[in-house]
């Protein structure tokens, strides 16, 4: 095949989206998985995951608040998007204020970018955005290991538009080869002069904080009419934005469960199985569906909505009073459930959710 024919074939492959998988370094870029909640209100006063898996809001020192939701929005092969809606405006912007929509990546998944070497690779970020009105925001790569960043502005209109931005390779500062946070892909929505006060230099790696955000940056909190929709987020090696890598829901869920395993609130569902250790302690063993990034923290919603049921002599149900992890690791571990002191040691059984107001159990190993 001649060189011209090869290039023509490559163009056909790009047009038809017939490209091999595992190009996208971002998990849940099509906004399919939302284990915690499909909507969270009053967001904006902390740094936390509130709704969609693998995406969080980093916010500080601002009175602005937003609703963070997974919404159905069918276009360009996508079924879902993230919608951010300003619910409390903040038009008096202090120097240290910031609000960022972000996703985080492990260093061991970034070694092929060759960052910190003379052969550092370019990377391309692409995504689909729209809003209630025209706006300008900033997309940033934030090297968490070395305190370096590179950013570029992008426009938003009232129609879905695919944005592509290629970032030059960084020959300074390598990513740590481990399971810790090394890179943030940030979408700046609101920023004070500590981040905007200098002259922004597009697509340049640096360490000067007041040059991180574009000179034309819009404040998302300028009005309660403001909305921001995003989906199809992709980060890939090279300077070509290839068609979005669609993965099945099952694949995306499994990738997300490396960072969060959520047992959702479903009524009369047995969520844990085990045995009575003594009169008030029920011991359970939980194996995770995939090995998690690290030993997770344990979280339970309203523990009083769970009940221990044991069979055999002395069959009874007993309301849970507390839960705590016991010997947890990345692959699973124990959860001890405390009840009133009327269990019979050695009897097997399970823990199930309330009929009227079921709650959740979570194992969290987020970056």
N, C-alpha and C positions, 0 to 999 in steps of 0.2 A: 504494500500500500504506500502510495506517495505521501509526502509531508502534507500536501494540500488536501488529500483525501482524509488523512488522519485528523486534520483540523476541522474539516467538514463534518466528520463523524462525531468529533467531540462537541461541535455545535449542536448536532442533532440530539446527542445524549443530554446536554444541558436543557434544551428546549423541552424534551419529553420527561425530564426529571428521572432519567434512568441512570442513577449514580449509586454506587455501593453505599451501604450504611455505615454508621459509626463515624460520621464526619462531625456531627454536632457535639460539642463539649458541654452544652447546656442541657440539664435535665428538666423535663416538663415544659419545654419551650412552647408547646402548643396549648398550654394551660389546661390540660385534661384532668389532672389529679388534684384533689383538694380534700385531703384527709381530715384536716382540723375543722374547717367550716367553709361553706360557700360564700359567706359574707361576714365581715367584721366591721363594726362601727366605732367611731371615736378614736381612730388610729392616728398617731402622730406625735405622741409624747415619749416614745421609747425606741429601742432597737430590738425588733422581734419579728418572728413569723406569726402571721395572724390568720391567713386564709390559704391561698394556693401553695402547694408544696414547692420547696426550693426557692421561693421568692419571698423577700421580706422588705419591710419598711425600716430604714434607718432615719431617725428624726431626733433633733435636739434643739432646745431653747426656743421653739416656736409655739405660738398659741394656735396655729393652724391645725385643723383636724380633718380627717377624710374617712370615707367608707371604702373598704378594700373588698372587692367582690369578684367571683367567677361568674361570668355571664355568657349566655348562649348568643353567638353572633356569627352567622354562617357566611363565609366569604373565602375566596382563594384556596379552598380546600380545608379551611379551619372551621371547627364547630364552636370553639370557646375562645374567650379572651379574658384578660384582667381588665376590670373597670375601676378606676379610682375617681371618686367624686368628692369635691371639696364641700365640707359641711360647716366648717368654721373658717372664715377668712382671716388672714394676717397680713395687713398692708403696711404695717410699721415694722420693717425688717431689721432686726438687730444684727450686729456684725457676725456673731457666732451661730446664727440660725442655719439649719440645713434640713432638707427632707430628700431622701434618695430611695428609689425603687431599685432593688438589688438582688443578684444571685451570686453564690459563692462557690469556688472550686478548690479541690484538693491539689496540693503540689505534685503528688505522684501521678496525676492525670495530665500534667502539663510539661513533662520533661521533653517531649518531642518538639516543643516550641524553641528549645535551645536558648532560652533567655539567659543573658549574662555572658554569652560567647560571641565571637566575631561572626558566627554563622546564624545569629538570632533570626528567627523566621517572622515574616509578616503574618498577621492574623486578620480575619474579616468578621465583623459583626453585622448581622442583618436582622431586621424585625419589621413587623407591620404595626403602624400606629394611626390613630385618629383622635380628634377631640371635639369639643363643642364649638371651637373657634380656632383661628390661626394662632400659633404659638411657636416658640423656639426653646428647645431644651438641650441638654448636654449629655452625651454618652461617654463613659469613662472606663478605662481599664485601670484598676488600682492594684499595684503590686504590694500585697500586705507584708511580704517577707522583708522588703527593702525600703518601704516607705516611698515608692515611686508611682507616678501616675501619668496618663496620657489621655487626652480627651478631645472630642470634636462635637460641634453643634449639629443639630438636626431639626428640620421643620416639622410641624404638625398642622394638618388642615382638618376639615370636617369630613373628608373621605379617607377610606383606608388607603394607605400608601406604604410600599415597602422601602425602607431606608437601608442603605448599605454603607458601611464605613470600614475602610481598611486601615489598620494601625501598623506603623513601622515596627520592625523588631528592635528589642532593647538589648544592647550589648553590655549593659551594666546590671549586675545583681541577678543571680540565678534564683530559681524557685527551689525551695527545700523539697527533697524527694521523700515525702511522708504523707500521712493522712490528715494533716492539719490544713488550715486555711492559708492559701497562697495568693489567690487572685479573686478580686471582686469585679463583676461586671455591673457598673452603676449607671442608673439613669437619674440625673439630677433634676429635681422638680422645683426646688426652692433653696435659695442660698443667700447668705449675708456677705458683707464685704471681706470677711476673712477668707472667702473662697472666690470672690469676684473682683476684689479691689485692684488686682494687677492686670496687666494687659495679657489677654489670653493668646497663647500660641498654639494653634491647632496641630494635632498629630505630632507632638513632640514630648518625649519622656523627660520628666523633671521632678523636682522636689519642692517647688515653690507653691505653697498652699493657696495663695490668693490669685493664682493663675489657673486653677483647676476647672473653673466654670466659665463658659463662653460669655463674651461681652454682650451678646444679645439675649441672654437668658430671660425667659418668662418666669414669673412666680406663679406656681400652681395655686397658691393661696390668695391670689389677687381678687377673687370673687367666688361666691358660692355657686355661680353658674359653671365653674370650671370642671371639666371632665378630661380624663386621659385614658384611652384604651390602648392595649398592647397585646400582641400575640406573635407567634412564629419567631421567637427569639433564637438565634443561632450564632454560635461562635465556632469558627473553623480555621484550620491552618491554611495559609496562603492568601493571595490577594484577589481570588475569584469568589464571589458570593454565589454558591451553588443553590439549586432549589432546596427548599426546606426539607429536612430529613424527618418525614413522618414515621413515628414508631407506634406500635399498637398500644392500647391502653394498658394491657397486661405488662408489656415491657416497661412502660413509664412508671407504673405502680411499683414494680419490683425495684427499679432504680431509686425511686423515692423512699422506699422502705429501708434502704441502707441508712437513711438519716432520720426517718420517723416511722415507727410502726404504731398505728392507731387502731384500737379496737373500738368501733363506733358504737354509739348508744342505740341499741336495738332491743326492743322490749322482749322479755322472757327468752333471752339468749344466754346459753351457758358460755361464759367467757374464760373461765379458768377451771382446771380440774386438779384434784389432789386428795388429801386425807387429813383427818383431825390428828394433830400432834398431841394435844392435851385438851383440857376442858374449854379453853378459850382461844386456841390458835389453830387455824386451818392452813396447812402448807400446800402451796401449788407450785408446779413447774411449768414454765412457759417457754416453748421453743419458737424463735422468731422465724418468719418465712424466708429471710435472707440474713446473712451475716451483716451486722450493722457496722458503721464506720468506726465506732469505739464503744466502750461500755456506756449504755444509755442511762439517762436519768429517768426515774419513774414518776409518773404523774397520774392522778386519778381525779375525776370531777367531783361529783357529790357522792361520797363513799356510802352514805346512808341509803342510796338507791340499790345497793348490792346486797344479796342474800346468800348465805351458805346453806346448802341442802346436803344432808348425808343420808345414806340408806342403811338398811339393816336394822338390828335391834336399836331402839331409841331413835327411829326415824324422826327428823325434825328439820325445820328451816329456822335460821337464826340471822337476824339483821347484822350486817357488818358495821363495826364501829371505827375501824381504821385499816389501812393497807400500807405495806412497806416492802421494798425490794429486799431480797436475801440471797447473796451470792450471785448477783447479776454479772453477765459478761456480754460480749458482742453477739454471741449466738443464742443467748437466752439465759434463763436463771429462775430463781424462786421469787414468789410473791407471797408474803405471809398476810393472812386476813384475820383480824381480831374480831371476836364476837363476845356476847355475854357468856359467862362461864357455865355452859350447860352442854358442851360437846362431849362425845365419847371417843377417847383416844383410839386410833387405829381404823376408824370407819372412813370409807372413801366417799367422795361426793363431788360437788361442783359449786361454782359461784355463778349466779345468774343475775341479770339486770331486772330492774323494777318494771312492772307493767305500765304504770301511770307516768313515770318520769325517768326513763332510762338515762344513764350517764356513760362516760367514756373512760377508757384506760389508755395511756400513752407511754411509749418508750422513745425517748428523744436523744438522738446523737447528732444533732445539727452542728454545722460549722459556725 
